[in-house]
């Protein structure tokens, strides 16, 4: 690999499955799912821009989901077509962008709370369901401008997983998370400004497993609700008591649901 190519994990043989991780995470979050699917599928999990072992994006303030999709194009090609896309949070938003751009290459979508906040703002201006995430991004940005990466990480992580979550992390893990959250401006740019018309999403022909946690945020639920109303072949699954980070905090609950759906496509 050259320095401008994504790092990716790979396992198994069979129909292609590409797994896309959330913000402040990397491809390692899918290791358990890869183990489940590898006996029957060719599973790949790339690190998106600035995550894990992949190179960083040159701008700290702007990126598009289309840029992320282009970055992992070689991984998508390696998976073959049609492929199944599995995405969590930011990764689920990237998966939707890939499906809208090239629906013929996507066999199915598995999405856990896509953070496509532009859908909310397109329907109505603020104040709306995206107010909470906007406030968290603004607070994290102010902390970064003040040179306090830990405070920035706390604002962002605590919004998604509850007050005190960042402070409660193992001390050895906090520096990597704080470094990742330096990209919060560009994440927000991709998720809040990139147009994704509901009509384009409503035209997607493939089956979609749309998952959410009952204990997640208003902003995440707002996106899921809008997607559930327009997707043509949608199967909804809500996990009682789980939050936005369900695939990472409770993989033993979420992964078997994903596995059953993916295996059922064969």
N, C-alpha and C positions, 0 to 999 in steps of 0.2 A: 504493500500500500504506500502511496505517496502521502505527504503531510496534509494534502487537501482532500483526501478521501475519508469517508466515515469509518470509524472502527465499528465492527459488528461481531456479534456472537452467532454461532451457527450449529445446528444439530439436526440429525434425523434425515430421512428421505421420504418422498411422497409429495402430495400437493403442497404448494408453497403457502407459508404463513409468515407475515412480517409483523413484529410487535414493536410499538412505539411508546416510549416512556413519557412520564410526566415531567413538569418543571422541577428543577433542583434534584433531579434523579438521573439515572442512566440505564443502560440496557440490562444491568445486573438485576433490576427489579423483576425481570421476567424469567429468571433462572428456573424457578419451580415450575412455571407454566411450560417452559421449553422441555423440561424433563417429562412432563405429562404428555405432551404432543409429539415428541420426537419419535416414538415407536411407529407412528403412522403418518407423520408429516415432516416436511423440510421446513424447519423453523429458523428464522433469522431475526435478530434484534439489534438494530444499529444504535449508536450514540448520536443524538442530534447535535447540532452546532453547539460548541462550548460545553458539552456534557461528556463525562467519562474520559475516554481516550481520543475523542474526536477534536479536530481543530476548532478554534473560536471563529465566530463571525466578526468581520472587521468593524461593524458599527455597534456602539453600546446603546443606541437609542432607537434603531429602526431595523426591522426585518419583516419578511412576509412568510406566511405559511407556504406559499409557492416556492420561496427560497429554500425552506426546509425540505420540501418535496424534491426539489431539484438536487439537493445535496445527497439524498439517499437513493437517487435514481439507479445507481449501479447495484445496490442491494435489492431493489424492487425487480430489476432485470434478472438478478441471480435467482430470485424466488420463482420466476416464471409467471405465466399467466394462463388462466385467471388465478389470482392469489387472494387470500383472506388477510385483511388488515385488522389487527388488534391494537387498540389505542386507549390510553388513560390520560385524561385531563388535556394538557397541551398536545400530547401525542395523538389523542383522539381527534383534536381539531385538525392536525396535519393529515390524519387519515381521511377525514371528510374532504379536505382540499384535494387530495390525490383522487378520490372517488369522483368528485365533480369534474376534475380535469380529464380523467381517462376512465370513465365508467366501465368500458369494455374489458379493462384489465383486472377489475376487482370482482371477485366471486361473491364475497360477503364482507360485512363490516361488524366488528365487535367493539363497542364503544362504552367506556365507563366515564360518564360525566364530561363530555367534551366542553372545554372552556371557551366556546365560541361566542364571546360576549357581544360581538357586533350584531348578532341576531336580536339581542334585547334592545340595543340602542336603535336599530333600524325600525323596530316596531313602535317605539315611543322614546322621546327624549328623557333625560334625567329630570327629576328623580325617578328611578325605576329599579328593577331587580338587580342591576349591576352596581348599585351604589356602594355596597360593601367592599367589593373587590377594587373599585376605583379608589376608595379611601385607603385601603391597605397598600395599594401601589404608590399612592401619593405619600404616605407616611414612610414607606421604604425608600422612596426616592429622596425625600428630605434627609433621611439618615445617611444615605450614601453621599449626598452632597456635603454633609457634615463630617464625612470620613469615618463613619461608624458602621462598618459592614455587619457586625453582630446585631446591632439594633435593627438594621434593614432586614436581616434574615428573620429576626423575631417578629417584626410586623407582618411579613409575608407568610411565614410558616404558621404563626399563631392564628392568622385569619382562617387558614384551611383546617387546622387540626386542634384549635382551642388555645386559650390563654396559657402561657407557660410552657408550651410544647417545645419551643426551641431551647429554652433553658434546661428542660428535662432530658434533652438528648445526651447520649454519652459524649463526654468532653472531646474525645478523639474525633468524633464525627462532625462537630460543629464547624470547624474551619472550612471543610469542603462544601458544606451547605451555604455558609456565608459567602464563599467565593462564587458559587453558582448563582446566588440571588443578585449578584452585581449585574446580571442580565435582565433584571426585572423591567427596565424601560422598554427593551426591545420585545420581550414577551408581551407586554401590554400593547405595544404597537401592532404586533401580529394579530392579537386576539380581539382588539377593540376597534381596529380601523380597516381591516381587510374585508371587502364586501363578499358576502356569501348569500345571495338571494334565496329566500325560502323556496322560490319557484325552481331553482336549480336543485335544491335538496329534495324537493317533492318529485322531481323527475328521476331520481336515482332508482334503478331497476332491481338492485340486489337486495337480498335479505339482510336485515340489520338487527343485531342484539344490542339493545340500548339499556345499559345498567346504571343504577344510581344507589346511593346510600340514604336511608331515611334521615340520618343525622347530619347530612351535608348542609352546605350554605344556601342561602336564598339565591345567590347568583348562579350557582351550579344547577339548582333545581329549575331556575328560570330558563336556562338553555335546554335542559332535558325536556321540559314541558313543551317548549316550542318545537323541538325536533320530533317528539312523539306525535304531535298533531299533524305533521306534514309528511313524514317518511312513509313510503308506499308499502313496504314489507317490513314492518317493525315488530319485534318481540320485546316487550318491556320487562325488566327484572329489577325490583327494588329490594335491597338487602336491609332488613330491620336492624337499627342500631349502628350501622356502619356509616362512616363519614366519607369525605371526598378521597381520602387516601386508602380506601378499602382494599384495592388490589395489593397494596404494600403492607398494610397492618393486618389484614385477614386473608392472605392468599389461599388458606385452606378452605375458606368459604367461597371466594369469588372464582378461583381457578377451575374447580369442578364444573361450574355452570358454563364457563367458557369452553372447557373441553367437550362437554356434551353437545353444545351448539356446533362447534367446529367439526366434531366427528359426525354429526348428523347431516352435514353437507355432502358427505361422500356417497 
